[in-house]
Every structure is written in C-alpha cells, then in structure tokens.
Amino acid sequence: MFRVLRPGKEVEEHALEAGFCTSTHYEISGGLMGNVVATR
C-alpha cells in the first residue's frame, strides 16, 4: 500500500524527518509532478 504525497511542504517535511538537513521541492509540468532536492 502506498500514499500519494501532496507536493510542496509535505514532501519537504518527510525528507527532513528521514534525516536530511535541507529539502526543497520544485514543481514541474505545471504542478502535476515535482522534484525534491535534499542534502544530508
């Protein structure tokens, strides 16, 4: 089972909870998809 995450802050918060130091979400395709850049 999986869950679809809302783009933006929710995805960034999950990355931070997973142990990353920084996290930024970039929308692509008019908000239909996105890219998360996270660093440790």
DSSP file (Angstrom, degrees, kcal/mol; ACC not computed):
  #  RESIDUE AA STRUCTURE BP1 BP2  ACC     N-H-->O    O-->H-N    N-H-->O    O-->H-N    TCO  KAPPA ALPHA  PHI   PSI    X-CA   Y-CA   Z-CA
    1    1 A M              0   0    0      0, 0.0     2,-0.3     0, 0.0     0, 0.0   0.000 360.0 360.0 360.0 144.5    0.0    0.0    0.0
    2    2 A F        -     0   0    0      2,-0.0     2,-0.4     0, 0.0     0, 0.0  -0.898 360.0-137.4-139.3 168.9    1.2    3.5   -0.7
    3    3 A R        -     0   0    0     -2,-0.3     2,-0.5     0, 0.0     0, 0.0  -0.992  17.8-128.1-132.1 135.8    0.1    7.1   -0.3
    4    4 A V        -     0   0    0     -2,-0.4     2,-0.3     1,-0.0    -2,-0.0  -0.731  27.7-142.2 -84.3 126.6    0.4    9.9   -2.7
    5    5 A L        -     0   0    0     -2,-0.5     3,-0.1     1,-0.1     6,-0.0  -0.645  14.6-116.5 -89.8 144.3    2.0   12.9   -1.1
    6    6 A R      > -     0   0    0     -2,-0.3     5,-0.7     1,-0.1     4,-0.1  -0.568  38.7-108.5 -73.0 140.5    1.0   16.5   -1.8
    7    7 A P  T   5S+     0   0    0      0, 0.0     2,-0.4     0, 0.0     3,-0.4  -0.293  81.4  24.9 -67.1 156.5    3.7   18.5   -3.5
    8    8 A G  T  >5S+     0   0    0      1,-0.2     4,-2.0     2,-0.1     3,-0.5  -0.782 120.0  10.1 101.5-133.2    5.4   21.2   -1.6
    9    9 A K  H  >5S+     0   0    0     -2,-0.4     4,-2.8     1,-0.2    -1,-0.2   0.814 122.3  59.3 -60.0 -35.7    5.8   21.4    2.2
   10   10 A E  H  >5S+     0   0    0     -3,-0.4     4,-1.8     1,-0.2    -1,-0.2   0.925 109.2  43.7 -62.2 -44.0    4.6   17.9    2.9
   11   11 A V  H  ><S+     0   0    0     -5,-0.7     4,-1.9    -3,-0.5    -1,-0.2   0.906 113.6  51.5 -67.2 -41.6    7.3   16.3    0.8
   12   12 A E  H  X S+     0   0    0     -4,-2.0     4,-1.9     1,-0.2    -2,-0.2   0.906 108.9  51.0 -61.1 -42.2    9.9   18.6    2.2
   13   13 A E  H  X S+     0   0    0     -4,-2.8     4,-2.3     1,-0.2    -1,-0.2   0.884 107.5  52.7 -64.8 -39.0    8.9   17.7    5.8
   14   14 A H  H  X S+     0   0    0     -4,-1.8     4,-1.5     2,-0.2    -1,-0.2   0.890 108.1  51.2 -64.0 -38.9    9.1   14.0    5.1
   15   15 A A  H  <>S+     0   0    0     -4,-1.9     5,-1.9     2,-0.2    -1,-0.2   0.910 110.7  48.4 -63.9 -41.6   12.6   14.4    3.8
   16   16 A L  H ><5S+     0   0    0     -4,-1.9     3,-1.4     1,-0.2    -2,-0.2   0.893 109.6  52.2 -65.9 -39.3   13.6   16.3    6.9
   17   17 A E  H 3<5S+     0   0    0     -4,-2.3    -1,-0.2     1,-0.3    -2,-0.2   0.798 102.9  60.4 -65.1 -28.1   12.0   13.6    9.1
   18   18 A A  T 3<5S-     0   0    0     -4,-1.5    -1,-0.3    -5,-0.2    -2,-0.2   0.480 130.2 -92.1 -80.4  -2.3   14.0   11.0    7.2
   19   19 A G  T < 5S+     0   0    0     -3,-1.4    -3,-0.2     1,-0.3     2,-0.2   0.497  77.8 140.2 109.6   4.2   17.3   12.6    8.3
   20   20 A F      < -     0   0    0     -5,-1.9    -1,-0.3     1,-0.1    20,-0.3  -0.543  45.5-144.8 -79.5 148.9   18.1   15.1    5.6
   21   21 A C  S    S+     0   0    0     18,-2.6     2,-0.3     1,-0.2    19,-0.2   0.887  81.7  16.5 -79.8 -41.8   19.5   18.5    6.6
   22   22 A T  E     -A   39   0A   0     17,-1.4    17,-1.7    -7,-0.1     2,-0.3  -0.944  64.0-176.3-131.9 154.2   17.8   20.5    3.9
   23   23 A S  E     +A   38   0A   0     -2,-0.3     2,-0.4    15,-0.2    15,-0.2  -0.962   2.4 179.2-152.6 131.6   15.0   19.8    1.5
   24   24 A T  E     -A   37   0A   0     13,-2.2    13,-2.9    -2,-0.3     2,-0.5  -1.000  15.1-149.5-135.8 133.8   13.5   21.8   -1.4
   25   25 A H  E     -A   36   0A   0     -2,-0.4     2,-0.5    11,-0.2    11,-0.2  -0.887   9.5-165.6-105.2 130.9   10.6   20.9   -3.6
   26   26 A Y  E     -A   35   0A   0      9,-3.1     9,-2.5    -2,-0.5     2,-0.2  -0.969  14.9-137.5-116.1 124.2   10.5   22.1   -7.2
   27   27 A E  E     -A   34   0A   0     -2,-0.5     2,-0.3     7,-0.2     7,-0.3  -0.560  24.5-179.9 -77.4 142.2    7.2   21.8   -9.2
   28   28 A I  E > > +A   33   0A   0      5,-2.4     5,-1.9    -2,-0.2     3,-0.7  -0.930  57.7  30.4-134.7 162.9    7.4   20.7  -12.8
   29   29 A S  G > 5S-     0   0    0     -2,-0.3     3,-1.4     1,-0.2    -1,-0.1   0.895 133.7 -55.4  56.3  44.8    4.8   20.2  -15.5
   30   30 A G  G 3 5S-     0   0    0      1,-0.3    -1,-0.2    -3,-0.1    -3,-0.0   0.782 106.2 -51.1  64.4  27.3    2.5   22.8  -14.1
   31   31 A G  G < 5S+     0   0    0     -3,-0.7    -1,-0.3     2,-0.3    -2,-0.2   0.429 113.8 111.5  90.8  -1.3    2.4   21.2  -10.7
   32   32 A L  T < 5S+     0   0    0     -3,-1.4     2,-0.3    -4,-0.4    -3,-0.2   0.787  87.8  14.5 -74.4 -26.7    1.5   17.7  -11.9
   33   33 A M  E   <S-A   28   0A   0     -5,-1.9    -5,-2.4     2,-0.0     2,-0.3  -0.847  71.6-166.0-137.3 173.0    4.9   16.4  -10.9
   34   34 A G  E     -A   27   0A   0     -2,-0.3     2,-0.4    -7,-0.3    -7,-0.2  -0.979  15.8-134.8-157.6 169.2    7.8   17.6   -8.8
   35   35 A N  E     -A   26   0A   0     -9,-2.5    -9,-3.1    -2,-0.3     2,-0.5  -0.998  14.6-152.8-131.4 131.9   11.4   17.1   -7.8
   36   36 A V  E     -A   25   0A   0     -2,-0.4     2,-0.6   -11,-0.2   -11,-0.2  -0.925   4.9-164.5-108.5 127.0   12.8   17.0   -4.3
   37   37 A V  E     +A   24   0A   0    -13,-2.9   -13,-2.2    -2,-0.5     2,-0.4  -0.953  18.6 170.8-110.1 118.6   16.4   18.1   -3.7
   38   38 A A  E     -A   23   0A   0     -2,-0.6     2,-0.3   -15,-0.2   -15,-0.2  -0.963  14.9-162.5-131.0 145.0   17.6   17.0   -0.3
   39   39 A T  E      A   22   0A   0    -17,-1.7   -18,-2.6    -2,-0.4   -17,-1.4  -0.931 360.0 360.0-126.6 152.1   21.1   17.0    1.3
   40   40 A R              0   0    0     -2,-0.3    -1,-0.1   -20,-0.3    -2,-0.0   0.386 360.0 360.0-102.5 360.0   22.5   15.3    4.3
